[in-house]
């Protein structure tokens, strides 16, 4: 199909993208740039909004869908320890630890906007056709393409926050009082890695939700730009 940008049909462009119309995409460089810019703005705003919501004190813990849990460490002693920790609140073994993990995730989310914005700025226009039509397509693409990078950059924020809220100290106390903890390998490093993984999953979930809201709301700047380009 030869694309004439002078009489560009927005809905045919969208249909072509959804059908894998790479040739159509490359035949409309101006529209490609506009759509890429729209998705970049959309995802940036979704990311900022998601992180703002999760940075509210208690937000991670209040939502069971993203709540950070004490890690289960596999079979044997680790599995036994995980079960023990899950029941440990009444016995005083994990008093406050789960809340501290969630508090730490919230503090990290508060500081994480620049690293997410940096990753978003590197999204490639060639990837846009595959993410246009899904309500959380840009968020899914960000997760696929940048999760390892984001994990690595979020980890220092998580470790700092775990120290700040006293989670590491509580873990040390637990390790001293419950020998099973050290046998199972529940360390600061493993705790930091687990909280980072869980926090990142929660952040991506919220970004996807925020992306869908922005796409659906033409009164929002990002949603308005994207709808104007796609002709929805």
C-alpha positions in Angstrom: 0.0 0.0 0.0 1.3 3.4 -0.9 0.6 5.9 1.9 -0.2 9.5 1.0 0.4 11.7 4.0 -1.6 14.5 2.4 -4.8 12.6 2.9 -3.9 10.5 5.9 -6.7 8.4 7.3 -6.1 8.1 11.0 -8.3 5.1 11.5 -6.7 3.3 8.6 -3.3 4.0 10.2 -4.5 2.5 13.5 -5.9 -0.5 11.7 -2.7 -0.9 9.8 -0.6 -0.8 13.0 -2.9 -3.3 14.6 -2.5 -5.7 11.6 1.2 -5.4 11.7 1.4 -2.8 8.9 5.1 -1.9 9.2 5.2 -0.5 5.7 2.3 1.8 6.4 4.1 2.9 9.6 7.4 3.7 7.8 5.5 5.5 5.1 4.2 8.1 7.6 7.3 9.5 9.4 5.6 12.7 10.7 2.7 10.7 12.1 5.1 8.2 13.5 7.0 10.9 15.4 3.7 12.4 16.7 2.4 9.0 17.9 5.8 8.2 19.4 5.8 11.5 21.3 2.2 10.9 22.4 3.0 7.5 23.8 6.2 8.9 25.5 4.2 11.6 27.2 1.4 9.2 28.1 3.8 6.8 29.7 5.7 9.5 31.5 2.5 10.9 33.0 1.3 7.4 33.9 4.6 6.6 35.6 4.6 9.8 37.6 1.0 9.3 38.7 1.6 5.7 39.7 4.7 6.6 41.7 2.9 9.5 43.4 0.1 7.1 44.5 2.5 4.4 45.8 4.7 7.0 47.6 1.7 7.9 49.9 2.6 6.5 53.3 0.9 3.1 53.7 -0.1 2.8 50.0 1.8 -0.5 49.3 0.5 -2.1 52.4 -3.1 -0.9 52.0 -3.4 -2.6 48.5 -3.3 -6.4 48.7 -2.5 -6.5 45.0 0.9 -4.9 45.5 1.6 -5.5 49.2 5.2 -6.5 49.9 5.5 -9.8 51.7 8.4 -11.3 53.6 10.1 -13.6 51.1 9.6 -17.4 51.0 13.0 -18.9 50.5 12.1 -22.2 48.8 12.2 -25.7 50.1 13.4 -27.2 53.4 14.5 -24.7 56.1 13.6 -21.8 53.9 10.0 -23.0 53.3 9.7 -23.8 57.0 10.9 -20.3 57.9 8.5 -18.7 55.4 5.6 -20.5 57.0 6.9 -19.5 60.4 7.2 -15.9 59.4 3.8 -15.9 57.9 2.3 -16.9 61.3 4.8 -15.0 63.3 3.0 -11.8 64.1 1.2 -13.2 67.1 4.5 -14.7 68.4 6.4 -11.5 68.0 8.8 -13.0 65.5 8.1 -10.6 62.6 6.4 -7.8 64.5 6.2 -4.9 62.1 8.6 -6.4 59.5 6.0 -6.6 56.8 4.9 -3.0 57.4 8.5 -1.9 57.3 9.1 -3.6 54.0 6.0 -1.8 52.5 7.1 1.5 54.0 10.5 1.1 52.4 8.9 0.4 49.0 6.9 3.6 49.4 10.0 5.6 50.2 11.8 4.2 47.1 8.8 5.0 44.9 9.0 8.6 46.1 12.5 8.8 44.7 12.1 6.7 41.6 10.6 9.1 39.1 13.9 10.1 37.4 14.9 6.5 36.7 11.6 5.7 35.2 11.6 8.8 33.1 15.1 8.0 31.8 14.0 4.6 30.7 10.9 5.9 29.1 12.9 8.5 27.1 14.8 5.7 25.5 11.7 4.0 24.0 12.3 3.4 20.3 9.7 4.6 17.7 10.1 1.3 15.8 8.4 -0.4 18.7 5.3 1.8 18.7 3.1 -0.2 16.3 3.0 -3.2 18.6 1.8 -1.1 21.6 -0.7 1.4 20.2 -3.9 -0.5 20.7 -3.6 -2.1 24.1 -4.8 0.0 27.0 -1.5 -0.7 28.9 0.6 -1.5 25.8 3.3 1.1 26.5 3.6 0.0 30.1 3.9 -3.6 29.0 6.6 -2.6 26.5 8.5 -0.6 29.2 8.4 -3.7 31.5 9.7 -6.0 28.7 12.4 -3.7 27.5 13.6 -2.0 30.7 12.8 -4.2 33.7 16.4 -5.3 34.3 17.7 -1.8 34.1 14.9 -0.4 36.4 15.5 -3.3 38.9 19.2 -2.4 39.1 18.5 1.3 39.6 15.6 0.8 42.0 17.6 -1.6 44.2 19.8 1.0 45.9 16.7 3.1 46.7 15.1 0.0 48.3 18.2 -0.9 50.3 18.5 2.7 51.5 14.8 2.8 52.5 15.1 -0.6 54.2 17.8 0.8 56.4 15.9 4.1 57.0 12.7 2.4 58.2 14.6 -0.1 60.4 13.8 -3.2 58.4 17.4 -4.4 58.2 17.8 -4.0 62.0 14.7 -5.9 62.6 15.9 -8.6 60.3 19.2 -8.8 62.2 17.3 -9.1 65.4 15.2 -11.9 63.9 18.3 -13.7 62.6 19.8 -13.7 66.1 16.6 -14.8 67.9 15.5 -17.4 65.3 18.5 -19.6 64.2 16.3 -21.0 61.4 16.5 -17.6 59.7 20.3 -17.8 59.2 20.1 -21.5 58.2 17.6 -20.6 55.6 19.7 -17.8 54.2 17.4 -14.9 55.0 20.0 -12.1 54.6 19.9 -8.4 54.0 20.8 -9.1 50.3 18.0 -11.5 49.8 15.5 -9.3 51.5 16.6 -6.3 49.4 16.3 -8.3 46.2 12.9 -9.6 47.1 11.5 -6.3 48.1 12.9 -4.7 44.9 11.3 -7.4 42.7 7.9 -7.1 44.5 8.0 -3.3 44.5 8.8 -3.2 40.8 5.9 -5.5 40.0 3.6 -3.2 42.0 4.8 -0.1 40.2 4.3 -1.7 36.8 0.8 -2.7 37.7 0.0 0.9 38.8 1.6 2.4 35.7 -0.5 0.1 33.5 -3.7 1.2 35.3 -2.7 4.9 35.0 -2.0 4.5 31.3 -5.4 3.1 30.7 -7.0 6.0 32.6 -5.1 8.5 30.6 -6.0 6.9 27.3 -9.6 6.9 28.2 -9.7 10.5 29.3 -9.5 13.0 26.5 -9.4 15.9 28.9 -6.0 14.9 30.2 -3.2 16.4 28.1 -1.5 13.0 27.2 -4.9 11.3 26.5 -5.9 14.3 24.3 -2.7 14.1 22.3 -3.0 10.4 21.7 -6.7 10.5 20.8 -6.0 13.4 18.4 -3.4 11.3 16.6 -5.4 8.1 16.5 -8.7 9.8 15.8 -10.6 8.0 18.6 
